[in-house]
């Protein structure tokens, strides 16, 4: 493995001091002169035609400066942008019809929050209530209430993947099992509620500050829905208090802030309440998954048939992408010589589901991992051993999707088993104690190579100066995962500078290179990192040419940047400082600044991603057989993420993933009745706290990913998947309850124990 100077070091986050001292400025912290406060009127019913809206009383209220409904908008649909443009089905404000409790109907902007809230109560809306449907299977049945006229069966998306001869493989298999699982929706539960602030300049151009993961996508969609040119809109991402997929689309309040700022000539800000976030915010897709798997008697996998229905709620949002990815992840981790997938995205009268950390992987991999454990038990094989027999390795192919490049999956399984003393504990734990395993693989940079754009998938600009400093400009979005720090480390490594020598400007669509699709699909480190390296190497080419001429070197000498110096390899005594080398280049170019643009688009590197991460996780639990309560006592994780850029940041990502996995497995769920969420706050939505976190051990499996920047792959999103199956398997090992309908609650455990 190649050793680095800056990469691989524990480097404090760029934003650590600002966040720790409370000086970090989030969107809702911002206040501009003359700013108005916006509020959104939401539907109180799950499905209805809008007969009449009267805003006159609200508009007449002193302090109210603007009231809008769909009639005041261009009525242009938006949705899954350029990936699946045919699935766009959402208006910024409801046109003719509402489809879930909380659907956006109108908006007001007033001098203060209280006046805006009072104005909402003065808007009169007459609804003609329609039959509603809340179950994914009921919605797909003939005669069910239709949510969208273009889709009479409510199945908005069909995705299929197939290779091999599935039917023949099942017919010839020694062992076949077939199971149906139901997994639930959960909230991203980011701490910062969504917020947007818009201002219009004298030329009519709009600047939007917004809590988003995707400033460029927001820019494009906002321009489309307003009927404006793309570059007449500037989107700036301030500090973001978490997103986890829930902030990667254009949303109503961003549109309303921009339109109302244009109408009033004054800045307009919208900030959602926590209740609004829970009632109407994007959530992870609930799914019904039917999986049939076949094995030889020695435990070798021979076939898989996976059918999934995603409960998409009232609109597609990012559901079409999730539908495809479910099938992709269903074929991951293990070698399936014969595979078939059919995914259906179904409309229901519930809040829309969309992207959330893992983006289809937690649901698909929960089923894969639980069935692997069930098959191991039935075949009399250790769960670790059956995984080792079938684990994907470098060079394995998923037909028409990907070829596995770097892969430390086998090593991860072995290391996790060793760390946890698996063989001993699996046999010798006390009653009520259990140990279980779950594994994962995830994409390292969402490619989606059917996606066409005039821009590269990621770009970076590097400016260097004669004082020995550099300025990195990137549209990549740091939403709390620490990408600004990671990209700075990569640039510091490449140019031989210190972290304090580099300034970063990120996520401003008018200042940074016009490319980068945002923080999703674990794409930032791999894609933006490669763009940074490309720009840095162009800078070095200029510097090395000048230094070669300065020292009269021939081309056989390799020149390096290190420790703030530029010198021939092996001759550090013959050096120039980095700043002096820059000055010499600028002088030769008659003062022209030394600037380079880099880009990265992995064409021909797989349909979905150029690289995959892998890992294994083992959980030990103790179940109180009187109350059914589950306590996770310890987690062990071994993972292959290629080169570790910042170990401290990776550990933070692991901790966050385990916290999400704990909630997904044991406690978090929306309590709903007739389409309404009944637990819209952190008191009633049972999210694990720091006090619930178990001790955790982590091992990095060293591999080098050729397509990754300095060999790196993703580390934060894939780890959201293994905790739930590992905990579930441990609960089964402890008390014999096998969960097929998350979450695992004390009531379910006690009922299962009672049945036994």
C-alpha positions in Angstrom: 0.0 0.0 0.0 1.3 3.5 -0.9 2.0 5.7 2.1 1.0 9.4 2.1 1.9 12.5 4.0 -1.6 14.0 4.6 -4.0 11.3 3.5 -4.6 8.8 6.3 -4.0 11.3 9.1 -6.5 12.3 11.8 -7.2 15.8 10.7 -9.7 18.0 12.5 -12.7 19.0 10.5 -12.8 22.4 8.8 -16.1 23.3 10.5 -15.3 21.9 14.0 -14.5 25.1 15.7 -17.5 27.0 14.2 -19.9 24.3 15.2 -18.5 23.8 18.6 -18.6 27.5 19.4 -22.0 28.1 17.9 -20.7 30.5 15.3 -21.7 28.4 12.3 -24.4 30.2 10.3 -27.3 28.0 9.1 -30.0 29.3 6.7 -32.4 30.1 9.5 -29.8 32.1 11.3 -29.7 34.5 8.4 -31.6 37.8 8.3 -31.6 40.4 5.6 -33.0 43.9 5.7 -36.7 44.0 5.0 -37.0 40.2 5.1 -40.4 38.6 5.1 -41.4 35.4 6.8 -43.1 32.7 4.9 -45.5 29.9 5.9 -47.2 27.2 4.0 -50.9 26.1 4.1 -51.2 22.4 4.0 -54.0 20.0 3.3 -55.9 18.6 6.3 -57.2 15.7 4.1 -55.5 12.8 2.4 -57.2 13.0 -1.0 -59.5 15.6 -2.4 -60.2 17.9 -5.2 -59.7 21.6 -4.6 -63.0 23.3 -5.4 -62.2 26.8 -4.3 -59.5 28.8 -2.6 -60.2 32.3 -1.2 -57.1 34.2 0.0 -58.7 37.6 0.2 -59.0 37.8 4.0 -55.4 36.6 4.4 -54.1 39.2 1.9 -56.0 42.0 3.7 -54.4 41.2 7.1 -52.1 44.0 8.1 -48.5 42.9 7.7 -49.2 40.3 5.0 -47.2 41.2 1.8 -47.9 38.3 -0.5 -50.2 35.3 -0.8 -49.9 32.7 -3.5 -51.6 29.6 -4.8 -51.0 27.4 -7.8 -52.8 30.0 -9.9 -49.9 32.4 -9.3 -47.3 29.9 -10.5 -46.2 28.7 -14.0 -47.6 25.3 -13.1 -44.5 23.4 -14.2 -44.0 19.9 -12.8 -40.7 18.8 -11.3 -39.4 15.7 -9.7 -36.6 13.2 -10.4 -34.8 15.6 -12.6 -32.8 14.3 -15.5 -32.4 10.7 -14.3 -36.1 9.8 -15.0 -37.7 13.0 -16.4 -40.8 11.1 -17.5 -41.6 10.5 -13.8 -41.9 14.2 -12.8 -45.3 14.5 -11.1 -45.1 17.2 -8.5 -46.1 20.9 -8.6 -44.7 23.4 -6.1 -48.3 24.1 -4.9 -51.2 21.7 -5.5 -53.0 22.1 -8.8 -56.7 20.9 -8.7 -56.0 18.1 -6.2 -54.3 17.2 -2.9 -52.9 13.7 -2.4 -51.7 13.5 1.2 -52.2 15.2 4.6 -49.7 18.0 4.5 -49.8 18.5 0.7 -48.8 22.2 0.0 -51.8 24.3 -1.1 -50.9 28.0 -0.6 -48.2 30.2 0.9 -48.0 33.6 2.7 -45.2 36.0 3.4 -45.6 38.6 6.2 -43.6 41.0 8.3 -43.3 38.5 11.1 -43.9 34.8 11.9 -47.0 35.3 14.0 -48.7 37.3 11.3 -47.8 34.7 8.7 -49.3 32.0 10.9 -52.4 34.0 11.5 -52.8 34.6 7.8 -52.9 30.9 7.1 -56.0 30.5 9.3 -57.7 33.2 7.1 -57.3 31.2 3.9 -60.5 29.4 3.0 -60.2 26.2 1.0 -63.2 24.1 -0.1 -62.3 20.5 -0.6 -64.3 17.7 -2.3 -63.0 14.7 -0.4 -62.1 11.6 -2.4 -61.6 8.0 -1.3 -58.0 7.4 -0.2 -55.7 4.4 -0.1 -52.9 3.8 2.4 -51.8 0.2 1.8 -49.4 -0.5 -1.0 -51.2 -3.7 -2.1 -54.6 -2.2 -1.9 -53.4 0.7 -4.1 -52.2 -1.6 -6.8 -55.5 -3.5 -7.0 -58.0 -2.9 -9.7 -60.6 -0.4 -8.6 -58.4 1.4 -6.1 -58.6 5.2 -5.8 -56.4 6.7 -8.5 -53.9 9.3 -7.3 -52.6 10.5 -10.7 -54.7 10.3 -13.9 -51.7 9.2 -16.0 -51.3 6.2 -13.8 -54.6 4.3 -13.4 -53.2 1.4 -11.5 -51.1 3.6 -9.2 -47.9 1.7 -10.2 -45.8 4.6 -11.4 -42.5 2.7 -12.1 -41.6 -0.8 -13.1 -37.9 -1.8 -13.0 -36.6 -5.2 -14.0 -33.2 -6.9 -13.9 -32.6 -10.5 -15.1 -29.7 -12.7 -16.0 -29.1 -16.5 -16.1 -31.8 -19.2 -16.2 -33.7 -18.6 -12.9 -36.4 -21.2 -13.4 -34.0 -24.0 -14.3 -31.8 -23.1 -11.3 -34.7 -23.4 -8.9 -35.8 -26.7 -10.4 -32.3 -28.2 -10.0 -31.5 -26.7 -6.5 -31.2 -28.9 -3.4 -32.7 -26.2 -1.1 -35.1 -23.4 -1.8 -36.7 -21.0 0.6 -39.2 -18.3 0.0 -40.1 -15.4 2.4 -42.0 -12.2 2.5 -40.7 -9.2 4.5 -42.1 -5.9 5.3 -39.8 -3.0 6.2 -41.0 0.3 7.5 -40.5 4.0 6.7 -38.3 6.1 9.0 -37.4 9.7 9.1 -33.9 11.1 8.2 -34.4 13.1 11.5 -31.7 15.7 10.7 -31.4 18.2 13.5 -31.7 21.3 11.2 -35.2 21.7 9.8 -35.3 22.7 6.1 -35.0 26.4 5.5 -34.7 28.6 2.4 -34.1 32.4 2.0 -34.4 34.1 -1.4 -33.4 37.6 -2.5 -33.9 39.3 -5.9 -31.3 41.8 -7.2 -31.9 44.8 -9.4 -31.6 42.8 -12.6 -34.2 40.3 -11.5 -31.8 37.5 -10.7 -32.5 35.3 -7.7 -30.1 34.3 -4.9 -31.3 31.4 -2.8 -29.6 30.3 0.4 -31.0 26.9 1.3 -30.3 23.9 3.4 -29.7 21.4 0.6 -27.5 18.5 -0.4 -27.8 19.4 -4.1 -27.3 23.1 -4.9 -26.9 22.5 -8.7 -30.0 20.4 -8.9 -32.0 23.0 -7.0 -30.7 25.7 -9.4 -31.7 23.7 -12.4 -35.2 22.7 -11.1 -35.9 26.1 -9.7 -35.1 27.8 -13.0 -37.3 25.3 -14.8 -40.3 25.8 -12.5 -40.0 29.6 -12.6 -39.4 29.7 -16.4 -36.1 31.4 -15.9 -32.6 30.8 -17.3 -30.4 28.5 -15.2 -27.7 31.1 -14.5 -30.2 33.8 -13.5 -30.5 31.8 -10.3 -27.7 31.5 -7.8 -27.9 28.8 -5.1 -25.7 28.9 -2.0 -25.5 26.2 0.6 -24.6 27.6 4.0 -23.8 25.2 6.9 -26.2 22.2 6.8 -27.3 20.4 9.9 -27.6 17.0 8.3 -29.5 15.7 5.3 -29.2 11.9 4.9 -31.0 12.1 1.6 -33.9 14.1 2.8 -32.6 17.4 1.3 -31.7 16.3 -2.2 -34.6 17.7 -4.2 -36.2 21.0 -5.0 -38.9 21.6 -2.4 -42.0 23.8 -2.2 -40.5 26.3 0.3 -37.5 27.0 -2.0 -39.8 27.7 -4.9 -42.2 29.9 -2.8 -39.3 31.9 -1.3 -38.0 32.6 -4.8 -41.3 33.4 -6.4 -42.5 35.6 -3.5 -39.2 37.5 -3.3 -39.6 38.2 -7.0 -43.2 39.4 -6.5 -42.5 41.6 -3.4 -39.0 42.8 -4.2 -38.0 41.8 -0.6 -36.1 38.8 0.8 -38.4 36.0 1.9 -37.5 33.1 4.2 -39.3 29.9 5.0 -38.3 27.5 7.8 -40.2 24.4 8.6 -41.2 23.4 12.1 -40.2 20.0 13.5 -43.8 18.9 13.3 -43.9 19.8 9.6 -40.7 17.8 9.1 -42.3 14.7 10.6 -45.7 15.1 9.1 -44.7 15.9 5.6 -40.9 15.4 5.2 -39.3 12.8 2.9 -38.8 9.4 4.5 -37.2 6.1 3.7 -39.4 3.9 1.6 -41.6 1.3 3.3 -41.4 -1.9 1.2 -42.9 -5.3 0.9 -40.2 -7.7 -0.3 -40.8 -11.2 -1.5 -37.5 -13.2 -2.0 -36.9 -16.7 -3.2 -33.4 -18.1 -3.0 -31.9 -21.5 -3.9 -28.8 -23.3 -2.8 -26.9 -26.5 -3.3 -26.7 -28.6 -0.2 -23.1 -27.5 0.4 -24.4 -23.9 0.8 -23.6 -22.6 -2.7 -26.0 -20.0 -3.9 -27.6 -20.8 -7.3 -30.5 -18.4 -7.8 -32.5 -15.5 -6.5 -35.9 -14.1 -7.4 -36.6 -10.8 -5.8 -39.9 -8.9 -6.0 -40.4 -5.6 -4.3 -43.2 -3.1 -3.9 -42.1 0.3 -2.7 -44.7 2.5 -0.9 -43.9 5.8 -2.6 -46.6 7.9 -1.0 -48.2 10.6 -3.0 -45.4 11.5 -5.4 -42.5 9.8 -7.1 -39.8 12.1 -5.7 -36.5 10.0 -5.9 -38.6 6.7 -5.8 -37.8 5.7 -9.5 -34.1 5.7 -8.6 -34.7 3.8 -5.4 -36.7 1.2 -7.3 -33.8 0.4 -9.6 -31.2 0.5 -6.8 -33.2 -2.1 -4.7 -32.7 -4.5 -7.5 -29.0 -3.6 -7.9 -28.3 -4.1 -4.2 -30.3 -7.3 -4.2 -27.6 -8.7 -6.6 -24.7 -7.5 -4.4 -22.5 -9.1 -1.8 -22.8 -12.7 -3.0 -22.4 -14.5 -6.3 -25.9 -15.1 -7.8 -25.4 -16.9 -11.1 -29.1 -16.6 -11.8 -30.9 -13.5 -10.8 -34.3 -11.9 -11.4 -35.7 -8.7 -10.0 -39.0 -6.9 -10.5 -39.6 -3.7 -8.6 -42.8 -1.6 -8.5 -43.1 1.9 -7.2 -46.7 2.4 -6.0 -48.6 5.6 -5.1 -50.5 5.8 -1.8 -52.1 8.8 0.0 -49.3 9.2 2.4 -46.3 11.6 2.6 -43.9 11.0 -0.2 -41.0 8.6 0.4 -37.7 9.4 -1.2 -33.9 9.0 -0.8 -32.5 8.3 2.6 -29.1 7.1 3.7 -28.5 3.8 1.9 -31.0 4.6 -0.9 -32.6 1.1 -1.2 -29.7 -0.9 0.3 -31.0 -1.2 3.9 -34.2 -2.7 2.7 -32.8 -5.1 0.1 -29.8 -6.1 2.2 -31.9 -6.8 5.3 -33.7 -9.4 3.3 -30.5 -10.8 1.7 -28.8 -11.1 5.1 -31.7 -12.6 7.1 -32.4 -15.2 4.4 -28.7 -16.0 4.4 -28.9 -16.7 8.1 -32.1 -18.7 7.7 -30.5 -20.8 5.0 -27.4 -21.4 7.0 -29.4 -22.7 9.9 -31.5 -25.0 7.7 -28.4 -26.4 5.9 -26.4 -26.8 9.2 -23.7 -24.3 8.1 -22.2 -21.5 10.2 -23.5 -18.1 9.1 -20.0 -16.9 8.7 -18.9 -19.9 6.6 -21.9 -19.7 4.2 -21.0 -16.1 3.5 -17.3 -16.9 2.9 -18.4 -19.6 0.4 -20.5 -17.2 -1.6 -18.8 -13.8 -1.1 -18.1 -11.6 -4.1 -14.4 -11.1 -4.9 -12.4 -8.9 -7.3 -13.3 -9.6 -10.9 -16.8 -10.9 -10.3 -19.4 -9.5 -12.7 -23.0 -8.4 -12.3 -24.1 -8.7 -15.9 -25.0 -5.3 -17.5 -24.3 -3.5 -14.2 -20.8 -3.7 -12.9 -17.5 -5.6 -12.5 -16.2 -5.7 -9.0 -12.8 -4.1 -8.8 -11.2 -3.8 -5.4 -12.9 -6.1 -2.9 -12.0 -6.9 0.7 -15.3 -8.6 1.5 -13.9 -12.0 2.5 -11.2 -10.3 4.6 -13.9 -8.2 6.3 -16.0 -11.2 7.2 -13.0 -13.0 8.7 -11.8 -10.0 10.6 -15.2 -9.3 12.1 -15.5 -12.9 13.2 -12.1 -12.8 14.7 -12.7 -9.5 16.6 -15.9 -10.7 18.1 -14.8 -14.3 19.0 -17.7 -15.4 16.8 -17.2 -19.2 16.9 -17.0 -19.3 20.7 -19.8 -16.9 21.4 -22.2 -18.3 18.9 -22.0 -21.6 20.9 -21.6 -20.5 24.4 -23.6 -17.4 25.3 -26.1 -17.5 28.1 -29.9 -17.7 27.6 -31.2 -14.4 26.5 -27.9 -13.4 24.9 -27.2 -13.6 21.2 -24.7 -12.7 18.5 -25.5 -12.0 14.9 -24.0 -11.0 11.6 -24.9 -8.6 8.9 -22.9 -7.5 5.8 -23.1 -4.8 3.2 -21.8 -3.5 -0.1 -22.5 0.0 -1.4 -21.8 2.1 -4.5 -18.9 4.5 -4.3 -20.2 7.4 -6.4 -23.6 7.2 -8.0 -22.8 7.2 -11.8 -26.1 6.3 -13.5 -24.5 6.1 -16.9 -27.8 6.6 -18.7 -27.7 10.1 -17.3 -26.6 12.7 -19.9 -25.4 16.2 -19.1 -23.4 18.8 -20.8 -21.2 19.1 -17.7 -18.8 16.6 -16.1 -20.1 14.6 -13.1 -17.8 16.6 -10.9 -15.4 19.5 -11.4 -12.9 21.5 -9.3 -10.9 24.6 -9.7 -7.5 25.1 -8.0 -5.9 28.5 -7.8 -2.3 28.8 -6.4 -0.5 31.9 -5.3 3.0 33.2 -4.9 2.7 33.3 -1.1 2.5 29.5 -1.0 -1.2 29.1 -0.6 -4.0 27.6 -2.7 -7.7 28.1 -3.1 -10.0 25.1 -4.0 -13.4 25.8 -5.5 -15.9 23.0 -5.7 -19.6 22.6 -5.9 -19.4 19.4 -3.8 -21.6 19.8 -0.8 -20.5 19.3 2.8 -23.7 18.5 4.7 -21.9 17.3 7.9 -20.0 14.4 6.5 -16.8 16.4 6.3 -16.2 16.5 2.6 -14.6 20.0 2.7 -11.9 18.6 5.0 -11.5 15.4 2.9 -11.0 17.3 -0.4 -8.6 19.7 1.3 -6.6 16.7 2.5 -6.5 15.3 -1.0 -5.3 18.6 -2.5 -2.7 19.1 0.3 -1.4 15.6 -0.4 -1.2 16.3 -4.1 0.5 19.7 -3.9 2.6 19.0 -0.9 1.0 21.7 1.2 -0.3 21.9 4.7 -4.0 22.1 5.5 -3.7 25.7 6.7 -2.3 26.6 3.3 -5.6 25.9 1.6 -8.8 27.7 1.5 -12.0 26.0 0.3 -15.1 27.6 -1.3 -17.8 25.1 -1.9 -21.4 24.7 -3.0 -22.1 28.1 -4.5 -23.4 27.8 -8.1 -22.1 31.2 -9.2 -18.6 30.9 -7.7 -17.7 27.3 -8.1 -17.3 25.1 -11.3 -20.7 24.4 -12.9 -20.8 20.7 -12.2 -21.4 18.3 -9.4 -24.7 16.7 -8.7 -24.4 17.0 -4.9 -24.0 14.8 -1.8 -25.8 11.6 -2.5 -24.9 8.1 -3.6 -21.6 8.3 -1.6 -20.2 10.2 -4.6 -18.3 13.2 -3.1 -15.0 11.7 -2.1 -14.5 9.6 -5.2 -15.9 12.0 -7.8 -15.0 15.4 -6.4 -11.7 13.9 -5.1 -10.7 12.8 -8.6 -11.6 16.2 -10.0 -9.4 17.9 -7.4 -6.5 15.6 -8.3 -7.0 16.3 -12.0 -6.8 20.1 -11.3 -3.8 19.7 -9.0 -1.9 17.7 -11.5 -2.4 20.4 -14.1 -1.0 22.9 -11.7 2.0 20.6 -11.0 2.7 20.2 -14.7 3.1 24.0 -15.0 5.3 24.1 -11.9 7.5 21.1 -12.9 8.2 22.6 -16.3 9.4 25.8 -14.7 11.5 24.1 -12.1 13.1 21.8 -14.7 14.1 24.8 -16.7 15.4 26.6 -13.5 17.7 23.7 -12.5 18.5 22.7 -16.1 17.1 19.2 -15.5 16.4 16.7 -18.2 13.1 14.9 -18.4 14.2 11.8 -16.7 14.2 13.5 -13.4 10.9 13.0 -11.5 9.9 16.2 -9.7 7.7 16.2 -6.6 5.8 18.6 -4.4 6.3 18.0 -0.7 6.6 20.0 2.5 5.9 23.2 0.7 8.7 22.7 -1.7 9.2 21.6 -5.3 12.3 19.5 -6.1 13.7 16.7 -8.1 13.0 13.2 -6.7 16.0 12.2 -4.5 17.5 15.7 -4.5 15.6 17.7 -1.8 18.6 20.0 -1.6 17.8 21.4 -5.0 14.4 22.9 -4.3 12.2 26.0 -4.7 9.5 26.8 -2.3 6.0 26.2 -3.6 5.3 30.0 -3.6 8.5 30.8 -5.5 7.7 28.2 -8.1 4.3 29.7 -8.6 5.8 33.2 -8.8 8.3 32.0 -11.5 5.4 30.6 -13.6 3.4 33.7 -13.2 6.3 35.9 -14.2 6.9 33.8 -17.3 3.2 34.2 -18.2 3.4 38.0 -17.7 1.4 37.9 -14.5 -1.4 35.6 -15.6 -2.8 33.8 -12.6 -2.0 30.1 -12.2 -5.4 28.4 -12.2 -6.4 24.9 -13.3 -9.8 23.2 -13.8 -10.2 19.5 -13.2 -13.1 17.2 -13.8 -14.2 13.6 -13.5 -16.9 11.6 -15.3 -16.4 7.8 -15.1 -17.8 6.7 -18.5 -17.5 3.0 -19.1 -17.0 2.3 -15.4 -20.2 0.4 -14.8 -23.9 1.3 -15.1 -24.3 2.5 -11.5 -20.9 3.1 -9.9 -17.1 2.7 -10.7 -16.4 1.1 -7.3 -18.0 -0.7 -4.4 -17.3 -0.7 -0.7 -17.8 -3.9 1.4 -17.9 -4.8 5.0 -19.2 -7.1 7.8 -20.7 -6.2 11.2 -21.4 -8.4 14.2 -23.7 -7.4 17.0 -24.1 -8.9 20.5 -27.4 -8.3 22.3 -29.1 -9.2 25.5 -32.9 -9.6 25.5 -34.9 -9.3 28.7 -37.3 -12.2 28.4 -39.7 -10.6 30.9 -40.1 -7.3 29.1 -38.9 -8.1 25.6 -36.4 -5.1 25.7 -33.3 -5.5 23.6 -30.0 -4.0 24.7 -27.1 -4.0 22.2 -24.0 -4.8 24.2 -21.3 -4.5 21.5 -20.8 -3.9 17.8 -17.8 -5.1 15.8 -17.2 -3.7 12.3 -14.6 -4.6 9.6 -14.9 -2.8 6.3 -13.1 -2.3 3.0 -13.3 1.3 2.0 -10.0 1.4 0.1 -7.6 4.0 1.3 -8.7 5.7 4.5 -8.4 9.5 3.9 -9.2 10.6 7.5 -9.6 7.8 10.1 -11.3 10.1 12.6 -14.0 11.1 10.0 -14.5 7.4 9.2 -15.1 6.6 12.8 -17.7 9.4 13.0 -19.5 8.0 9.9 -19.5 4.5 11.5 -21.0 5.9 14.8 -23.7 7.7 12.9 -24.5 4.6 10.8 -24.8 2.4 13.9 -27.1 5.0 15.5 -29.4 4.9 12.4 -29.2 1.1 12.3 -30.2 0.9 15.9 -33.3 3.0 15.4 -34.2 1.2 12.2 -34.0 -2.2 13.9 -35.5 -1.5 17.3 -37.4 1.6 17.8 -38.0 4.2 15.0 -41.3 4.1 13.2 -44.1 6.4 12.1 -47.3 5.8 13.9 -50.0 6.6 11.3 -53.8 6.6 11.1 -55.6 7.3 7.9 -52.5 8.8 6.3 -51.7 11.1 9.3 -48.5 10.8 11.3 -49.4 10.7 15.0 -45.9 11.0 16.5 -44.5 14.2 14.9 -41.8 15.1 17.5 -38.6 13.7 19.0 -40.4 12.8 22.2 -42.8 10.3 20.5 -40.5 9.3 17.6 -38.2 6.9 19.4 -34.8 7.8 18.0 -31.7 6.4 19.8 -29.7 8.9 21.7 -26.0 9.0 22.6 -26.9 7.1 25.8 -28.2 4.2 23.7 -25.0 3.7 21.7 -23.2 0.5 22.3 -19.4 0.1 22.5 -18.0 -0.4 19.0 -14.8 -1.7 17.6 -13.6 -0.9 14.0 -11.1 -2.4 11.7 -10.1 -1.1 8.3 -9.4 -3.7 5.6 -6.7 -2.2 3.4 -7.4 -2.4 -0.3 -6.5 0.1 -3.1 -9.3 1.1 -5.4 -7.8 2.1 -8.8 -10.7 4.3 -9.7 -10.7 6.1 -6.3 -8.7 9.2 -5.4 -5.5 7.8 -3.9 -7.3 4.5 -3.7 -10.3 5.7 -1.6 -13.9 4.4 -1.7 -17.1 5.3 0.3 -17.4 4.9 4.0 -20.6 6.4 5.4 -23.6 5.3 3.5 -23.0 1.6 3.1 -22.6 1.2 6.8 -26.2 2.2 7.3 -27.2 -1.3 6.1 -25.6 -4.1 8.2 -26.6 -3.0 11.8 -30.3 -4.0 11.4 -29.7 -7.5 10.1 -26.9 -8.1 12.6 -29.1 -7.0 15.5 -32.0 -9.0 14.1 -29.9 -12.2 13.8 -28.6 -11.7 17.3 -32.1 -11.4 18.7 -33.0 -14.6 17.0 -29.9 -16.3 18.4 -31.0 -15.0 21.9 -34.7 -15.9 22.0 -35.7 -17.5 18.8 -37.7 -14.6 17.3 -36.9 -14.0 13.6 -38.2 -10.6 12.5 -39.6 -10.3 9.0 -41.4 -7.0 9.7 -39.2 -4.3 11.2 -38.9 -2.8 13.7 -38.2 -5.5 16.4 -40.4 -4.4 19.3 -40.8 -5.8 22.8 -44.4 -6.7 21.9 -43.3 -8.8 18.9 -40.6 -10.6 20.9 -43.0 -11.4 23.8 -45.6 -12.7 21.4 -43.0 -14.9 19.7 -41.8 -16.2 23.1 -45.3 -16.9 24.1 -46.0 -18.9 21.0 -42.9 -21.0 21.6 
